[in-house]
C-alpha cells in the first residue's frame, strides 16, 4: 500500500474527488486555531503559485482563501468591501502606478 502525505488544508470537495479515483482520503476537521493557521499557510502557498504562474485561476484561489480567512475572523463580505472602499477613499488605489522613492523633510 502506497501513501502520499499532504498535511494541508484542502477544498471541501477534495475528499470526494479522491474517493471517485478509488483512493481513500484520511482527513480531519480543524479547530478554529488550526483553521486560522492553515488558512494563512494556504494564502502563502496560493500567492507563491500566482507569482510563479500569473493565471486567473491562481488569482481566484487567492481570493477564495482571503474570503474564508476574513469569514473565520468574523467579517462579512460587506464589511470587507466597506473596509477596502474606505481605505481607497482615504489613500487612493494603485492605478497611477506611483512608486515612492523617498521623502525629503523640510527643516
C-alpha positions in Angstrom: 0.0 0.0 0.0 1.4 3.4 -1.0 0.7 6.7 0.8 1.1 10.3 -0.3 1.2 12.7 2.7 -0.1 16.2 2.2 -0.9 17.6 5.7 -2.6 20.7 4.3 -5.9 22.5 4.1 -7.9 21.4 1.1 -11.2 22.5 -0.5 -14.4 20.7 0.7 -14.9 18.6 -2.4 -11.3 17.1 -2.4 -12.2 14.0 -0.3 -15.0 13.1 -2.7 -12.7 13.7 -5.7 -10.1 11.4 -4.2 -12.7 8.7 -3.5 -14.0 8.9 -7.1 -10.5 7.9 -8.1 -10.7 4.8 -6.0 -8.4 6.1 -3.3 -9.1 6.6 0.4 -8.6 10.1 1.8 -7.6 10.4 5.5 -8.7 13.8 6.9 -10.0 15.5 10.0 -11.9 18.7 10.7 -9.7 21.5 12.1 -10.5 23.5 15.2 -10.6 27.3 15.0 -7.0 27.9 15.8 -5.7 25.3 13.4 -8.0 26.5 10.7 -6.7 30.1 11.0 -3.1 28.9 10.9 -3.8 26.6 7.9 -5.6 29.4 6.0 -2.6 31.6 6.5 -0.3 28.9 5.2 -2.7 28.3 2.2 -2.6 32.0 1.5 1.2 32.0 1.3 1.0 28.9 -0.9 -1.5 30.4 -3.3 0.4 33.7 -3.6 3.6 31.9 -4.4 1.7 29.8 -7.1 0.2 33.0 -8.5 3.6 34.8 -8.7 5.0 31.8 -10.5 2.2 31.3 -12.9 0.2 34.6 -13.1 -3.0 32.8 -14.0 -6.6 33.9 -13.4 -7.2 30.6 -11.7 -4.4 31.1 -9.2 -5.7 34.7 -8.5 -9.2 33.2 -7.9 -7.6 30.8 -5.4 -6.1 33.7 -3.5 -9.5 35.4 -3.3 -11.1 32.2 -2.1 -8.6 31.9 0.7 -8.8 35.6 1.6 -12.6 35.5 1.8 -12.5 32.4 4.0 -9.8 33.9 6.2 -11.9 37.0 6.7 -15.1 35.0 7.5 -13.1 32.9 10.0 -12.2 36.2 11.7 -15.9 37.2 11.8 -16.0 39.7 9.0 -18.8 39.6 6.3 -18.3 40.2 2.6 -20.0 43.6 3.0 -17.6 44.6 5.8 -14.6 43.6 3.7 -15.8 45.7 0.7 -16.5 48.6 3.0 -13.0 48.5 4.6 -11.5 48.3 1.1 -13.6 51.2 -0.1 -12.8 53.3 3.0 -9.0 52.7 2.5 -9.3 53.6 -1.2 -11.2 56.8 -0.3 -8.6 57.8 2.2 -5.3 56.7 0.5 -6.4 56.1 -3.1 -5.8 52.9 -5.2 -2.9 51.7 -7.3 -4.0 52.8 -10.9 -1.4 55.6 -11.3 1.5 53.1 -10.6 3.2 55.5 -8.2 6.5 54.3 -6.7 7.6 56.4 -3.7 11.4 56.6 -3.7 11.9 58.9 -0.7 10.5 61.8 1.3 12.6 64.9 1.9 11.9 66.6 5.2 11.7 70.4 5.2 13.7 72.0 8.1 
